[in-house]
Amino acid sequence: MAYDVKRIDPLDLQPRKAIGVSLPFSGKAVFNSTYQSKDAIKANLINLLLTGTGERFLNPFLGTGLRSFLFENINEETMRRIKSDVSTVISNYFPRIVIRQFDVTSDLSNSSIGVFIKYQVSESSIEDEILINIEQ
């Protein structure tokens, strides 16, 4: 009988040790810390998706540029480009993330784009989902 062994990040075993910064930045001292790998990965992934391409100093390829798609005609080709761009950036910067479900929606009445990603971190039991709505 085969067993599916999942690794646990050693930092998750130290509950008082902060490993990341959560979003939004609205804590007592500006930042709220994350103490679990699941929360840190989700915050980092959201930060990556909301960063515009070329926005990060000395790393011009980091980011997705989702906001730039708001000013284009929303059609099937645009939706395909969004999926392609986001998938490429995630695979480049988060190689352990496996996308399980990826949906891009648009609402023309208020000029918004919605991105839903359900993901799993390979070789671990971490599964989560992200929903980002970007409006003009």
N, C-alpha and C positions, 0 to 999 in steps of 0.2 A: 504494500500500500504506500503510495507516494504522499508526502506531506508538502504543503505549500508554506515555505518558511518566509516570513516577512521580517526585514531588518527594522530595528528601532534605532533612531538616531540617538547617540549617547547624550546629546544635550537635552533631549526630552526627559531623561532620567534625573535631571537636576532642576527641580521646579522653581527654584529661586534665581536661576541664572537667566538673564535676558539674552535673547539671541537675535533680536531684530527690532524694527520700529513699525508700529501699526499706523494705519490710515484711518481717518484724517488726522492731521497734526493739530490736535485740540486738547492735549493733556495739560496738567498743572504746570509742567515745565516745558511746554510746547509739544513734546513727544510722549507717546505712550509706548511702552515696550511690549514685545511679544515674547512669550515664554515657551511656546511649542513650535516645532518645525512646521506644522500644518499652517499656523497663523502667519509665520514669517514668509513661507513660500507664497501664500495668497497675497500678502501685502506687496511682496516684491513683484509678483506677476501683474497686479493691478497697476503698480508704479510703472512697469515696463509698457503696459498697454496705453497708459495715459501720457507717456512721454512722446513728444514729437520727434521724428527722425531729424537728426542734426541738432537737437536741442541740448544734448549732453556735451559739455566741454571735453575735448580730447577723445571723444568716442562718437564720431558723427553717424555711425550706423546703428546705434542703440535707439530703440523706439519704433513705434508703428506708424505714426502720422495719421491716426484715425480722424483727428479734427479736420484734416485737409480734405477728407472725403465728403464733408458736409456741403462743400461748395461745388460739388459735381452733380451731374444728373444721376439720380439713383435709379439704376436698372440692374438687370441680371449681370452684366459685365462688371459694374462697379462692385456688386456684392461678391462676385468671384475674386476680384482683385483684393478686396478687404480680407477675405478668407485666406488667400494666398500669402499676402503680406504678413498677417498676424501669425499664421502657421509657421512661416519661415523664421520670423523673429523669435518665436517661442522655441523652435527646435535649435536655433543657434545659441540662445542665451540660457535656456533651461532644457538641456538634452534629456534629463530624466523625466520630464513631464510628458505623459501620453494623453493626447486629447481624445476623449471618449465621445463627446458631442459638441458640435460647433454650429451655432445658428447666428445669422446676421439678419436683422429685421430693419425696416425703415418705416417711418411715419411721416408722410409728406405734409400732413396738416400742420405739424409744428417743427418741421425740418430737423428730425432727429434720427440717429442711427443707434440701434441696440445690438450689442454683442453679448452672446451667451456662450460660455465655455464650461463644459463639465470635463474635469481632468483627473488623472491619477498619477501619482509619483511612482515610477517603476521601482521594484524591489522593496516596496514599503506598503503599509496599509492606508496610506494617506489618499483620500478621495475628497474632492471639494468642487464647488462651482462658483463661477463669477458672472455677474450681470452688470454690464456697463452701458449706460445711456448717455449719448453725447448729443447735446442740443445746440442749435445756432444761437 
